[in-house]
Each structure stands twice: as structure tokens, then as C-alpha cells.
Amino acid sequence: MALRVRSPAFSDGSEIPRRFTADGDNLSPPLEWSGIPDGTRSLVVVMEDPDAPSGIFRHWALYDVAPTRAQLPEGVSAAGPGRGVNDFGHAGYDGPAPPKGHGLHHYHFHVVALDVDQLPVNPSPKVAEVWKAARPHILAQAECVGTYQRR
């Protein structure tokens, strides 16, 4: 079985409910995953927006997540010891906040299975640094996508 991720709050490719955005309650949405491959020693969860005017904008990263976890409930900004610093400059989740009038943005929620217990990163790494450290250790990855547009 391949690694899969989904959110019970929205269907893949559909609009993210307002409460999970910066215009709402700014809560992280619930995520569920399955198909963690054998040999997985930790997980990484990342949310990013490739439609941002300046390029990929990273909203969230959790790392060193126990591979025994199969979900994150709504409103979790940390799961285990590692929280990356997002492009807003915060360690934790910050929801969709695209510039008004910039059109529809796509938010990719990645779950990545790794072959290491802990990522070799400095304390309070940026989300981009978490991705860079994770890449050589990836066993499997999956994503679901939600959309959001400010009107």
C-alpha cells in the first residue's frame, strides 16, 4: 500500500474551510495518513503554497513526528519535538493568506516518511531547511491539496 494523506475537513483539490485560514481561526486542519512504509523511523509534515507571488511560500512544518502516529487533529501546531519556522517567521502553523485579488492558491499538505529518527537540523530551522534535511532520507511521500482565494 502506498503512503496516502487526506483531510477530513476538505476533499483533495477543494476549498479549505475558512477556519483553517488566516482569515478565520488560523487552525491547522486535521490530517490523516495511511500506508507508512516499513523502515519508517520518523515523519515530516509540510504545508506550502507554490502560487505565491514570490515563489513557494512555506506555511508549516513538523518534523521528528513518531511513525506510530496516523493523524493530526485540528488545531495542532506541533506533534513531537520539531516545529519549523514558516515564511511568516513563526514556529508553527499559519494558514492560507494569499494577497487579495491574486486569484486561487493551491496549498499542498505533504506527509513524508523518513529513514531517520531525527532530522539533522539546528534548533528552530526554517521550513525550507527541514525539506532540505529530509530529502536524502525520504522513503515515501504523499500530498493532498486544498485551495483558497481571498475575494
C-alpha positions as CSV (number, residue, x, y, z in Angstrom):
1,M,0.0,0.0,0.0
2,A,1.3,3.4,-0.9
3,L,1.5,6.3,1.5
4,R,-1.6,8.4,1.4
5,V,-2.7,11.6,3.2
6,R,-6.1,13.3,3.4
7,S,-8.0,15.8,5.5
8,P,-11.5,15.1,6.8
9,A,-12.1,18.9,6.7
10,F,-11.9,19.2,2.9
11,S,-11.6,16.9,-0.2
12,D,-8.4,16.8,-2.2
13,G,-8.5,19.8,-4.6
14,S,-11.4,21.6,-2.9
15,E,-11.5,24.8,-0.9
16,I,-10.0,24.8,2.6
17,P,-12.7,25.9,5.1
18,R,-12.2,29.5,6.3
19,R,-11.5,28.5,9.9
20,F,-8.2,26.9,8.8
21,T,-7.1,30.2,7.1
22,A,-5.6,33.4,8.4
23,D,-9.0,35.0,7.6
24,G,-10.6,32.6,10.1
25,D,-9.4,30.9,13.3
26,N,-5.9,30.1,11.8
27,L,-6.1,26.5,13.0
28,S,-4.3,23.7,11.3
29,P,-6.7,21.3,9.6
30,P,-7.0,17.7,10.7
31,L,-4.8,15.3,8.6
32,E,-4.9,11.5,8.4
33,W,-2.5,9.2,6.7
34,S,-2.0,5.6,6.0
35,G,0.4,3.3,4.2
36,I,3.6,4.2,6.2
37,P,6.3,2.0,4.7
38,D,8.3,-0.5,6.6
39,G,11.5,1.0,7.9
40,T,10.0,4.4,8.6
41,R,11.6,6.0,11.7
42,S,10.0,9.4,11.6
43,L,7.6,11.6,9.6
44,V,7.6,15.2,8.4
45,V,4.5,17.2,7.7
46,V,4.8,20.3,5.5
47,M,2.3,22.8,4.0
48,E,3.3,25.1,1.2
49,D,1.8,27.4,-1.4
50,P,3.5,27.3,-4.8
51,D,1.2,30.0,-6.2
52,A,2.6,32.8,-4.0
53,P,3.8,35.9,-6.0
54,S,7.4,35.5,-4.6
55,G,7.6,31.7,-5.3
56,I,6.9,28.8,-2.9
57,F,5.7,30.1,0.4
58,R,6.0,27.7,3.3
59,H,3.3,27.8,5.9
60,W,4.1,24.9,8.3
61,A,6.5,22.1,9.1
62,L,6.5,19.5,11.8
63,Y,9.5,17.1,11.9
64,D,10.6,14.1,14.0
65,V,6.9,13.0,14.2
66,A,6.6,9.5,15.6
67,P,5.8,7.0,12.8
68,T,3.2,5.4,15.0
69,R,1.0,8.5,14.5
70,A,-1.7,8.2,11.9
71,Q,-3.3,11.6,12.2
72,L,-3.1,15.1,13.5
73,P,-6.2,16.6,15.0
74,E,-7.5,20.0,14.1
75,G,-5.6,22.9,15.7
76,V,-2.3,21.1,16.2
77,S,0.7,23.2,15.6
78,A,3.3,20.7,16.9
79,A,3.5,17.0,17.1
80,G,6.7,15.9,18.7
81,P,9.8,17.9,19.2
82,G,10.2,19.6,15.8
83,R,8.5,22.7,14.5
84,G,9.9,24.6,11.6
85,V,9.8,28.3,11.3
86,N,7.4,29.3,8.5
87,D,7.8,32.1,6.0
88,F,5.8,34.4,8.2
89,G,8.6,33.9,10.8
90,H,6.6,31.8,13.2
91,A,7.3,28.3,14.6
92,G,4.0,26.6,13.9
93,Y,1.1,26.8,11.6
94,D,-0.1,29.9,9.8
95,G,-3.0,29.3,7.4
96,P,-3.7,30.5,3.9
97,A,-3.4,34.2,3.5
98,P,-2.9,35.0,-0.2
99,P,-2.8,38.6,-1.4
100,K,-6.3,39.8,-2.2
101,G,-7.0,39.8,-5.9
102,H,-4.2,37.3,-6.6
103,G,-6.5,34.5,-7.6
104,L,-6.8,30.9,-6.4
105,H,-3.9,29.5,-4.5
106,H,-3.2,25.8,-4.0
107,Y,-1.9,24.6,-0.6
108,H,0.0,21.3,-0.6
109,F,0.0,19.3,2.6
110,H,2.8,16.8,2.4
111,V,3.4,13.8,4.7
112,V,6.9,12.3,4.3
113,A,8.2,9.0,5.7
114,L,11.9,9.1,6.6
115,D,14.6,6.5,7.5
116,V,16.0,8.6,10.4
117,D,14.7,9.1,13.9
118,Q,15.7,12.8,14.0
119,L,16.5,15.2,11.2
120,P,20.0,16.8,11.4
121,V,18.8,20.4,11.7
122,N,19.7,23.3,14.0
123,P,17.1,24.4,16.6
124,S,14.3,26.4,15.0
125,P,15.0,25.6,11.4
126,K,13.1,27.3,8.6
127,V,10.7,25.1,6.7
128,A,13.0,25.1,3.7
129,E,15.8,23.8,5.9
130,V,13.5,21.0,7.1
131,W,12.8,20.0,3.5
132,K,16.5,20.1,2.6
133,A,17.5,17.9,5.5
134,A,14.6,15.4,4.8
135,R,15.3,14.9,1.1
136,P,18.2,12.3,1.5
137,H,16.1,10.3,3.9
138,I,12.8,10.0,2.1
139,L,11.2,6.6,1.9
140,A,7.8,7.7,0.7
141,Q,5.7,10.9,0.4
142,A,2.2,11.8,-0.2
143,E,0.2,15.0,-0.5
144,C,-3.3,16.4,-0.5
145,V,-4.1,19.8,-1.9
146,G,-6.6,22.4,-0.7
147,T,-7.4,25.7,-2.3
148,Y,-8.2,29.2,-1.0
149,Q,-8.8,32.6,-2.5
150,R,-9.3,36.0,-0.9
151,R,-12.2,37.8,-2.5
